[in-house]
């Protein structure tokens, strides 16, 4: 379970947003807030931090979605391993590559 707190969603009129754009962008970026701009009481646009927007775009990529589905299937089927074991294996492979490189130089 994640301890991440959901970002605040603020609604603001387009006129106020226009007059305070710099401050609003800073809040979105630093506080990870969402902004909804309204015109005449109707929501017309939303603003979020660029990191989150890039994640959103990536998750809507069909190729990425297929990879996520495949990963979820692997998890359900038990085709996973402990992160510590994987890191240890990668370190061992890296060490042997370094040894091979050093032995070739001699």
C-alpha positions in Angstrom: 0.0 0.0 0.0 1.4 3.4 -1.0 1.7 6.2 1.6 1.5 8.8 -1.2 -1.1 11.5 -0.5 -3.4 12.4 -3.3 -2.6 15.8 -4.7 -5.0 18.7 -3.9 -7.4 19.7 -6.7 -8.0 23.4 -6.9 -10.6 25.1 -9.1 -9.8 28.6 -10.2 -11.4 31.0 -12.7 -9.5 31.7 -15.9 -9.2 35.4 -15.0 -7.6 34.6 -11.7 -5.3 32.1 -13.3 -4.2 34.6 -15.9 -3.3 37.1 -13.3 -1.4 34.6 -11.1 0.0 32.2 -13.6 3.6 32.2 -12.3 2.5 31.5 -8.7 0.0 28.8 -9.8 2.6 27.0 -11.9 5.0 27.0 -9.0 2.4 25.5 -6.8 1.6 22.8 -9.3 5.3 21.9 -9.7 6.4 22.1 -6.0 3.2 21.0 -4.3 2.1 18.5 -7.0 -1.3 20.2 -7.0 -3.8 19.9 -9.8 -5.6 23.0 -11.1 -8.8 23.2 -13.0 -9.5 26.4 -14.9 -13.1 27.5 -15.2 -14.7 30.0 -17.6 -18.2 31.1 -16.6 -18.4 28.3 -14.1 -17.5 25.6 -16.7 -14.3 23.6 -16.4 -12.2 24.1 -19.6 -8.7 22.9 -18.8 -6.6 21.1 -16.2 -3.0 21.6 -15.2 -0.6 19.1 -13.6 3.1 18.7 -13.0 5.1 17.7 -16.1 6.4 14.5 -14.5 2.9 13.3 -13.9 1.8 14.4 -17.4 4.6 12.4 -19.0 3.5 9.4 -16.9 0.0 9.9 -18.1 1.1 10.0 -21.7 3.3 6.9 -21.3 0.4 4.9 -19.7 -1.8 5.7 -22.7 0.8 4.3 -25.1 -0.6 0.9 -26.2 2.9 -0.7 -26.2 3.5 0.4 -22.6 0.0 -0.9 -21.6 0.8 -4.3 -23.1 4.1 -4.4 -21.1 2.2 -3.6 -17.9 -0.4 -6.3 -18.6 2.4 -8.8 -19.3 4.1 -7.8 -16.0 0.9 -8.2 -14.1 0.4 -11.7 -15.7 4.0 -12.6 -14.6 3.2 -11.5 -11.1 0.0 -13.5 -10.9 1.8 -16.6 -12.3 4.6 -16.3 -9.8 7.3 -15.5 -12.4 9.0 -12.9 -10.2 12.0 -12.8 -8.0 13.1 -10.9 -5.0 14.7 -7.5 -5.8 17.7 -8.3 -3.5 18.4 -11.5 -5.5 18.2 -9.7 -8.8 20.5 -7.0 -7.6 23.0 -9.5 -6.3 22.9 -11.4 -9.7 23.5 -8.1 -11.6 26.4 -7.2 -9.3 28.0 -10.7 -9.8 27.6 -10.3 -13.6 29.2 -6.9 -13.4 32.1 -8.2 -11.3 32.8 -11.0 -13.7 32.8 -8.6 -16.7 35.2 -6.3 -14.9 37.5 -9.3 -14.2 37.4 -10.4 -17.8 38.2 -6.9 -19.0 41.2 -6.7 -16.6 42.5 -10.1 -17.6 42.5 -9.2 -21.3 44.6 -6.1 -20.6 47.4 -8.1 -18.9 
